[in-house]
Amino acid sequence: MDAQTDHTRALPLKLHRAVLGVSQYVIQAKSGVFQSRISLIENGLAQPKEKEVAAISKALGLQPNYIAWPTMRRPIDTQEKAA
């Protein structure tokens, strides 16, 4: 298995930020990706575009495959009927 497909070392973006002591605003300044978009990506509410993956990875000094990019999850339906 090569480095491109080996995700056993991949850690979530939020964890990388914490370990490196980097805020979403610092990533925004270095990558050009808005802080609000970074927050949505970290919380699985937006799927990162290829350009965003490259920019955020570069801002953190990491290869994109070392970051476990979250899969998009559905927002909570606040209109659900009470049982």
Secondary structure by P-SEA (a helix, b strand, c coil): ccccccccccccaaaaaaaacccaaaaaaaccccaaaaaaaaaccccccaaaaaaaaaaaccccccccccccccccccccccc
